[in-house]
Amino acid sequence: LKGLTDQHITLTIAKNLLQAFKEPFNIDGREIILSVSIGVAIYPDNGCSASDLLRNADIAMYQAKESGRNTYSFFTADMNRIMQRRLAIEKQMQEALNRNEFELHYQAQLDVKNKRIIGAEALLRWHSPVLGKVTPGEFIPIAEQGGKITAITQWVIKRVCMDMADMKQWAHNSFRVSVNLSGHDLRNTHLFDYIYN
């Protein structure tokens, strides 16, 4: 849109667009309900070229989608930093398994009454040589959205089984290791085949 002088006008336009899509559309006798996510980038604060403005509006639109859709979001420099970090994580994650950058840490589960370790929880950690420490809160959602979570889960299960074989030297028969699974893993029809093989 040309000739916008302040954010208040842009905000009014965004709200009007959202309102226009609240009512279902009737096309050939069928009712169609659409949702709208709007990303806003304003010249010259958010870019001086059309490509910069479109890229930044796109980043803001994804922020609007993550906020629950049917809303708008203005581009901010923070969003750009978050998106750049996300893209870097996606890029590095593709080879992280091949380069053995993931590792497991085991958090003991204790029976306080009998004063003994009864099991452990496997915790996945990633230290990238390029990005440094990447927290599970950062990389797990990106792995889920990017379709990499299945490969990571399979690596975790395989590694836990190998580690449990080593633990048998000192662990008792009832010792268990729990593994956190993603919702995506639970919808995977091949998950149980992989676990039992």
C-alpha positions as CSV (number, residue, x, y, z in Angstrom):
1,L,0.0,0.0,0.0
2,K,1.3,3.4,-0.9
3,G,1.1,6.7,1.0
4,L,0.9,5.3,4.5
5,T,2.0,7.9,6.9
6,D,1.8,6.1,10.2
7,Q,1.3,2.7,11.8
8,H,-2.2,3.5,13.0
9,I,-3.5,3.6,9.4
10,T,-1.8,0.2,8.7
11,L,-3.3,-1.2,11.9
12,T,-6.8,-0.1,10.8
13,I,-6.3,-1.7,7.4
14,A,-5.1,-5.0,9.0
15,K,-8.1,-5.1,11.3
16,N,-10.5,-4.4,8.4
17,L,-9.0,-7.3,6.4
18,L,-9.3,-9.6,9.4
19,Q,-12.9,-8.5,9.9
20,A,-13.7,-9.1,6.2
21,F,-12.6,-12.7,6.5
22,K,-14.6,-13.5,9.6
23,E,-17.7,-14.1,7.7
24,P,-17.8,-17.3,5.6
25,F,-17.8,-17.0,1.8
26,N,-20.5,-18.7,-0.2
27,I,-19.2,-20.1,-3.5
28,D,-21.4,-22.3,-5.7
29,G,-23.7,-23.0,-2.7
30,R,-20.8,-24.1,-0.4
31,E,-19.8,-22.2,2.7
32,I,-16.0,-21.7,2.9
33,I,-14.3,-20.4,6.0
34,L,-10.8,-18.9,5.6
35,S,-8.3,-17.7,8.1
36,V,-6.0,-14.8,7.6
37,S,-2.5,-14.2,8.9
38,I,-1.1,-10.8,8.1
39,G,2.6,-9.7,8.3
40,V,3.3,-6.0,8.1
41,A,6.6,-4.4,7.1
42,I,6.7,-0.6,6.7
43,Y,9.0,1.5,4.5
44,P,11.6,2.7,5.3
45,D,11.8,1.4,8.9
46,N,11.6,-2.3,7.9
47,G,13.4,-2.1,4.5
48,C,14.1,0.2,1.6
49,S,13.6,-2.3,-1.3
50,A,10.6,-4.3,-2.3
51,S,12.4,-7.6,-1.7
52,D,13.5,-6.5,1.9
53,L,9.9,-5.4,2.7
54,L,8.4,-8.6,1.3
55,R,10.9,-10.8,3.2
56,N,10.3,-8.9,6.5
57,A,6.5,-9.0,6.0
58,D,6.8,-12.7,5.4
59,I,8.7,-13.1,8.7
60,A,6.0,-11.1,10.5
61,M,3.3,-13.3,8.8
62,Y,4.9,-16.4,10.3
63,Q,4.9,-14.8,13.7
64,A,1.2,-14.1,13.2
65,K,0.6,-17.7,12.4
66,E,2.5,-18.9,15.4
67,S,0.4,-16.6,17.5
68,G,-2.7,-18.5,16.6
69,R,-3.7,-17.3,13.1
70,N,-6.5,-14.9,12.3
71,T,-4.2,-12.1,13.5
72,Y,-1.6,-9.6,12.3
73,S,2.0,-9.0,13.4
74,F,4.3,-6.1,12.7
75,F,7.9,-6.8,11.7
76,T,10.5,-6.2,14.4
77,A,14.3,-6.5,14.5
78,D,13.8,-9.2,17.2
79,M,11.8,-11.2,14.7
80,N,14.6,-11.0,12.2
81,R,17.1,-12.2,14.7
82,I,14.8,-15.1,15.7
83,M,14.3,-16.0,12.1
84,Q,18.0,-15.9,11.3
85,R,18.7,-18.1,14.3
86,R,16.0,-20.5,13.2
87,L,17.4,-20.7,9.6
88,A,20.9,-21.3,11.0
89,I,19.6,-24.1,13.2
90,E,17.7,-25.7,10.3
91,K,20.8,-25.6,8.2
92,Q,23.1,-27.1,10.8
93,M,20.6,-29.7,11.9
94,Q,20.7,-31.4,8.5
95,E,24.2,-32.7,9.2
96,A,24.2,-32.7,13.0
97,L,23.4,-36.4,13.2
98,N,26.0,-37.4,10.7
99,R,28.6,-35.4,12.6
100,N,27.7,-36.9,16.0
101,E,26.9,-33.6,17.5
102,F,23.9,-34.8,19.5
103,E,24.6,-36.4,22.9
104,L,22.5,-38.0,25.6
105,H,22.6,-37.1,29.3
106,Y,20.9,-39.3,31.8
107,Q,19.0,-37.8,34.8
108,A,18.6,-40.4,37.6
109,Q,15.2,-41.4,38.9
110,L,15.5,-42.1,42.6
111,D,13.5,-44.3,45.0
112,V,14.0,-42.0,48.1
113,K,12.4,-44.5,50.4
114,N,14.8,-47.4,49.5
115,K,17.7,-45.0,48.7
116,R,18.4,-46.4,45.3
117,I,18.4,-45.4,41.6
118,I,15.5,-47.1,39.9
119,G,15.9,-45.6,36.4
120,A,16.9,-42.6,34.3
121,E,15.5,-40.2,31.8
122,A,17.4,-39.7,28.6
123,L,17.9,-36.0,27.8
124,L,19.0,-35.0,24.4
125,R,21.5,-32.2,24.1
126,W,23.1,-30.5,21.1
127,H,26.3,-28.6,21.0
128,S,27.0,-27.3,17.5
129,P,30.5,-26.3,16.5
130,V,29.0,-23.5,14.5
131,L,26.1,-22.3,16.7
132,G,27.3,-23.4,20.1
133,K,24.8,-24.7,22.6
134,V,21.4,-25.2,21.1
135,T,18.6,-25.9,23.6
136,P,16.0,-28.6,23.1
137,G,13.4,-25.8,23.3
138,E,15.0,-24.3,20.2
139,F,15.8,-27.4,18.1
140,I,12.9,-29.8,18.8
141,P,10.1,-27.6,17.4
142,I,12.3,-26.9,14.3
143,A,13.0,-30.6,13.9
144,E,9.3,-31.3,14.2
145,Q,8.3,-28.7,11.6
146,G,11.2,-29.6,9.3
147,G,10.5,-33.3,9.3
148,K,13.8,-34.2,11.0
149,I,12.3,-35.4,14.3
150,T,11.9,-39.0,13.2
151,A,15.6,-39.4,12.4
152,I,16.5,-37.8,15.7
153,T,14.1,-40.0,17.6
154,Q,15.5,-43.1,15.9
155,W,19.0,-42.0,16.9
156,V,18.0,-41.5,20.5
157,I,16.3,-44.9,20.8
158,K,19.3,-46.7,19.2
159,R,21.7,-44.8,21.5
160,V,19.6,-45.5,24.6
161,C,19.6,-49.2,23.8
162,M,23.4,-49.2,23.3
163,D,23.9,-47.4,26.6
164,M,21.5,-49.7,28.5
165,A,23.6,-52.6,27.3
166,D,26.6,-51.0,29.0
167,M,24.5,-50.1,32.1
168,K,23.6,-53.8,32.7
169,Q,26.9,-54.3,34.3
170,W,25.8,-52.4,37.3
171,A,22.1,-51.8,36.9
172,H,19.4,-54.1,38.4
173,N,16.8,-55.9,36.3
174,S,14.0,-53.4,37.0
175,F,16.2,-50.5,35.9
176,R,14.3,-48.5,33.2
177,V,15.3,-45.6,31.0
178,S,12.5,-43.2,29.8
179,V,12.7,-41.5,26.4
180,N,10.6,-38.4,25.6
181,L,8.7,-38.6,22.3
182,S,7.3,-35.9,20.2
183,G,3.6,-35.8,19.2
184,H,4.9,-36.3,15.7
185,D,6.6,-39.6,16.8
186,L,3.4,-40.9,18.3
187,R,1.6,-40.3,15.0
188,N,4.3,-42.2,13.1
189,T,2.9,-45.7,12.3
190,H,6.4,-47.1,12.0
191,L,7.5,-46.0,15.5
192,F,6.7,-49.3,17.2
193,D,8.3,-51.3,14.4
194,Y,11.5,-49.3,15.0
195,I,11.4,-49.7,18.7
196,Y,10.9,-53.5,18.6
197,N,13.6,-54.0,16.0
